[in-house]
Every structure is written in C-alpha cells, then in structure tokens.
Amino acid sequence: MALPLSPIVAGVMNWGVWDKNLKTQEMITLINAFLNQNITSFDHADIYGGYTTEADFGKALSQSEIDRKSIQLISKCGIKLLSNERDYKIKHYDYSAEYIIWSAENSLKNLQTDYLDLFLLHRPSPLLQPEEVAKAIDQLKSQGKILSFGVSNFTNSQTELLLKAVPVEYNQIQFSATNFDAMLDGSLDFMQSHNIKPMAWNPLGSVFKEDSKQTRRLKKILTDLVIKYEVSSDLLLLSWVLQHPSNIIPVVGTTNITRIPQLNNAKKIKLDLEDWFAIWTESQGNEVP
C-alpha cells in the first residue's frame, strides 16, 4: 500500500537557481507556509537546479528545526542531465541498480535526511531492465533508505513491465484541464485497477502560461464559474483535477506565500457535474463524444 502523502504536494522544482533562486531563510519561510496549511509533502528530483536544489532545500530544512517526521520528502532519479555539476557528454537515462542506489543515497546526503518517503524513476528509458530496478529498490527499502517506490511519466505498458519485478505505488504524470490524455488513454484506469496512486505535475496546465484558442475558451468559462463558486480560477482548475475518481494528488509549484493558504479550498469545491464537463468541453473545443 502506498505511503500517504498530503492531498496536495508542494513542488520544489522552481525554488532554486532554475527560477526563484530562494535564499535559505526564504526556503524556511516557504516550507513553514506549506506546513501551516497541512501541505506536508515536498516533491524533488535530483536534477532540479542542475543538481543543486536538493542541497539548498536540505540546508534550509536542517536550519529550520522542523521535525522530519512531520513532512514527506519525495525525489526522483534516472535522468543524467548536462550540467556543470556532472561530467556527462549527452543527456541520457541510467537505471542500473548501481546508479539508482547511488542516486538515492546522494539525494539523502543533499536533503540531510536518512530516508526518502517516496522515490521515483523520473522518466522511462528504452534500456530499462526491471530486474535491475527491483534489485536496487529491494536493497534501498530493506535498508530503510526509501519507504515507497514509484515512477514518473511511465505509460501503462512500461509500468506493467516493471510490475513484474517490483511493486509500483505511485506514478507522477502530466494531467490538467488542458492536458487530459491520461483519462482517455487508459492511464488513470490502469492506475486505479493496480492500486497505483496518481500524482499530477503542472495541474493548472497551460491556462495561465499560453494564449491559444484552448486557453481563451477556458478563461471565458472560468470567468463565469469564478462568480458562481466564489473562488479563483486556479482553484477551480485544481478542483477539476481533484474530482477525478482516481484521487489524483496535484503537485503545485507556487512559491507565492499569499496563495498557499487558498490551496486547500480547492478540496472543498464540488463542481456540479455539468460544470466539470463544461470545463472539459471547452478545453477540447467540442462536446464530449
């Protein structure tokens, strides 16, 4: 059974040099802002910030004196990214048992902790060997270095192949009102039937990032729904994701302290059935089949 995470997860990708470049005290303040709203799970990957953000977060966590048992730390491995921190000649994937174990232990060192609550393979590799993965995960679990294991961006067939060798408890995928293929291609059905917990990165989709026919249609209907439900449009989009019966956990990337207290309101919104389908309809640009 998958280890429980908070119903909404804080995504840490943009906290470091890739975007906000937060200082240690700013990270401490942000971590506490999430904890004050019972958002206790933090989503990392070794590559974030070109292999620097985990260590920056770990320093902040260490200085914060927050009880480690009160939070859940998630990280990912497998992408070998071109970076000043690593001597790779080309971006590629590595899922050898040796590298998976080394990567997990390196994340532990950077995060200044002795265990990860959840450890994910970041993206599928055509050269992935399930037995190698199982060897690494079995060792890490037996040593108490990881508590739960999952994948990220894996298709049904890739996950099924892995399931023959090792239990998969989570799959972090792209899912939102503008990117909803996972509920049409069988991915979310597959996860429900195999007791795999779905997480969604970029749960707000492209609504606030792009100006397209799709986003203009969505913004128009969201304007009406904001009045009806008396909440902001971003919370409506989060509630749309949360309402799916597979119990998707959205990974939110905000670093806006004033916005964080509002996030839990998305769990309280119950979109009327027609409104949920209206959002999907406007995203597609045509009525449902």
C-alpha positions in Angstrom: 0.0 0.0 0.0 1.3 3.4 -1.0 2.6 5.6 1.8 0.2 8.5 2.5 1.2 11.9 1.2 -0.6 15.2 1.8 -3.6 15.6 -0.6 -1.7 18.5 -2.3 2.1 18.3 -2.7 4.5 21.2 -2.9 6.7 21.1 -6.0 10.2 22.3 -5.4 11.5 22.4 -9.0 11.4 26.2 -9.2 12.7 27.1 -5.8 16.4 27.1 -6.7 18.5 28.5 -9.5 16.2 27.4 -12.3 13.8 30.1 -11.3 13.2 31.8 -7.9 16.7 31.3 -6.5 15.4 31.4 -3.0 17.8 32.0 -0.1 18.0 29.7 2.8 15.7 31.8 5.1 13.2 32.3 2.2 13.0 28.5 1.8 12.5 28.0 5.5 9.6 30.5 5.4 8.1 28.8 2.4 8.4 25.3 3.9 6.6 26.6 7.0 3.9 28.3 5.0 3.0 25.0 3.4 3.2 23.1 6.7 0.8 25.7 8.2 -1.7 24.6 5.6 -1.1 20.8 6.2 0.7 20.6 2.9 3.4 18.4 4.3 4.8 16.6 1.2 7.7 18.1 -0.9 8.4 16.9 -4.4 12.1 17.0 -5.6 14.2 15.5 -8.3 18.0 15.2 -8.3 18.3 17.2 -11.4 16.4 20.3 -10.2 18.5 23.4 -10.3 21.1 21.5 -12.3 21.7 19.1 -9.3 21.7 22.0 -6.7 18.2 22.5 -5.4 18.1 19.4 -3.2 21.1 20.6 -1.3 19.7 24.1 -0.9 16.5 22.7 0.4 18.3 20.3 2.7 20.3 23.2 4.2 17.0 25.1 4.8 15.3 22.1 6.3 18.3 21.4 8.7 18.3 25.0 9.9 14.5 25.2 10.3 14.5 22.6 13.1 11.3 21.2 11.6 10.5 17.6 12.8 11.5 15.3 10.0 8.6 13.0 10.8 6.1 15.8 10.2 7.0 16.0 6.5 7.3 13.7 3.5 10.2 14.0 1.1 9.9 12.8 -2.5 12.7 12.6 -5.0 13.4 11.2 -8.5 16.4 9.7 -10.3 17.4 8.4 -13.6 17.9 11.5 -15.8 21.6 12.3 -16.5 21.4 16.0 -17.3 24.1 18.1 -18.9 25.3 20.3 -16.0 28.4 21.9 -14.6 27.8 19.6 -11.6 28.2 16.3 -13.6 30.6 15.2 -16.3 28.1 13.9 -18.9 28.5 14.4 -22.6 24.9 13.9 -23.6 21.5 13.9 -21.8 20.5 10.3 -21.2 18.9 7.9 -18.7 20.6 5.4 -16.3 18.6 2.8 -14.4 21.3 0.4 -13.5 21.0 -0.9 -9.9 24.3 0.8 -9.1 23.2 4.2 -10.3 19.7 4.0 -8.7 21.3 3.2 -5.3 24.0 5.9 -5.7 21.4 8.5 -6.7 19.1 7.7 -3.7 22.0 7.9 -1.3 23.2 11.2 -2.9 19.7 12.7 -2.5 19.7 11.6 1.2 23.0 13.4 1.6 21.8 16.5 -0.1 18.5 16.7 1.7 20.3 16.0 5.0 17.9 13.1 5.9 18.3 9.4 6.4 15.3 8.3 4.4 13.0 9.3 1.5 9.3 8.8 1.9 8.9 8.3 -1.9 11.5 7.6 -4.6 10.5 7.7 -8.2 12.1 6.8 -11.6 11.9 10.2 -13.3 11.3 9.2 -16.9 11.2 5.8 -18.7 14.2 4.6 -20.6 14.1 2.1 -23.5 17.0 0.3 -21.9 15.4 -0.1 -18.5 15.7 -3.6 -17.1 13.0 -4.4 -14.4 15.3 -6.8 -12.6 18.0 -4.1 -12.1 15.4 -1.7 -10.8 14.0 -4.4 -8.4 17.5 -5.2 -7.1 18.1 -1.5 -6.3 14.7 -0.8 -4.8 14.7 -4.0 -2.7 18.0 -3.0 -1.2 17.0 0.6 -0.5 13.8 -0.5 1.1 15.4 -3.2 3.2 17.9 -0.6 4.5 15.1 1.9 5.3 16.5 4.5 2.9 13.2 4.7 1.0 9.7 3.9 2.2 7.7 3.9 -1.0 8.6 3.4 -4.7 7.1 4.7 -7.9 7.6 6.1 -11.4 7.1 9.3 -13.2 5.8 9.8 -16.8 5.6 6.0 -17.4 3.0 4.6 -19.8 0.8 1.6 -18.8 2.9 -0.9 -20.7 6.1 0.4 -19.2 4.6 0.3 -15.7 3.2 -3.2 -16.3 6.7 -4.4 -17.3 8.1 -3.0 -14.1 5.3 -4.5 -12.0 6.5 -8.0 -12.9 9.7 -7.4 -10.9 8.8 -4.7 -8.2 5.7 -3.2 -6.7 4.9 0.3 -8.1 3.0 2.5 -5.7 2.9 5.9 -7.5 3.0 7.3 -11.0 3.6 11.1 -11.4 2.1 12.1 -14.7 1.2 15.3 -16.6 -2.5 15.9 -16.0 -4.7 19.0 -16.1 -7.7 20.5 -17.8 -5.5 21.3 -20.8 -3.6 18.0 -20.8 -6.1 15.3 -20.1 -4.9 12.4 -22.2 -4.3 10.2 -19.1 -8.1 9.9 -18.6 -8.7 8.9 -22.2 -5.7 6.5 -23.0 -6.4 4.2 -20.0 -3.6 5.5 -17.8 -5.8 6.6 -14.9 -7.9 3.4 -15.3 -4.8 1.3 -15.2 -3.6 3.0 -12.0 -6.9 2.6 -10.3 -7.1 -1.1 -11.2 -3.5 -1.7 -10.0 -3.7 0.4 -6.8 -1.1 2.9 -8.1 -1.6 6.4 -6.7 -1.6 9.1 -9.5 0.2 12.4 -8.9 -0.1 15.2 -11.4 2.6 17.7 -12.3 1.6 21.0 -13.8 -2.0 20.5 -12.6 -3.1 24.0 -13.8 -1.9 23.2 -17.3 -1.3 25.9 -19.8 -4.2 28.2 -18.9 -2.1 30.9 -17.4 1.0 30.2 -19.5 -0.2 30.3 -23.1 -2.6 32.4 -25.2 -4.3 29.9 -27.5 -7.8 29.1 -28.7 -7.9 26.5 -26.0 -6.9 28.7 -23.1 -9.1 31.6 -24.3 -12.1 29.2 -24.3 -11.2 28.0 -20.8 -10.6 31.5 -19.4 -14.1 32.5 -20.7 -15.9 29.7 -18.9 -13.8 30.1 -15.8 -14.9 33.8 -15.6 -18.5 32.6 -15.2 -17.5 29.8 -12.8 -15.5 32.2 -10.6 -18.7 34.1 -10.0 -20.8 31.0 -9.4 -18.4 29.3 -6.9 -16.8 32.5 -5.5 -13.3 31.2 -5.8 -10.3 32.0 -8.1 -9.9 30.3 -11.4 -6.7 28.4 -10.4 -8.6 26.7 -7.6 -11.4 25.7 -10.0 -8.7 24.1 -12.2 -7.3 22.3 -9.2 -10.7 21.1 -8.1 -11.3 19.8 -11.6 -8.3 17.5 -11.2 -9.1 16.6 -7.6 -12.6 15.5 -8.6 -11.4 12.6 -10.8 -12.2 9.3 -9.0 -8.6 8.0 -9.2 -7.9 10.5 -6.3 -5.1 12.4 -8.1 -2.6 14.2 -5.9 -1.7 17.6 -7.6 1.9 18.8 -7.3 1.7 22.6 -7.1 4.7 24.8 -8.0 3.7 28.0 -6.4 6.2 30.0 -4.2 3.6 32.7 -3.5 3.2 32.9 0.2 -0.2 34.6 -0.1 -1.6 32.0 -2.4 -0.7 29.0 -0.3 -3.5 29.4 2.3 -6.0 29.2 -0.5 -4.9 25.9 -1.9 -6.8 23.7 0.5 -10.0 25.5 -0.7 -9.7 23.5 -3.9 -10.5 20.3 -1.9 -13.7 21.9 -0.6 -15.1 22.8 -4.0 -17.6 20.3 -5.5 -18.1 21.2 -9.1 -21.5 20.5 -10.4 -21.4 17.6 -12.9 -22.3 19.8 -15.8 -19.6 22.4 -14.8 -17.0 19.7 -14.7 -17.9 18.5 -18.2 -18.2 22.1 -19.4 -14.5 22.7 -18.5 -13.5 19.6 -20.4 -15.7 20.5 -23.3 -14.2 24.0 -23.6 -10.7 22.5 -23.4 -11.4 20.1 -26.2 -13.3 22.7 -28.3 -16.1 20.3 -28.9 -18.7 18.4 -26.9 -17.8 15.1 -25.4 -18.1 12.0 -27.7 
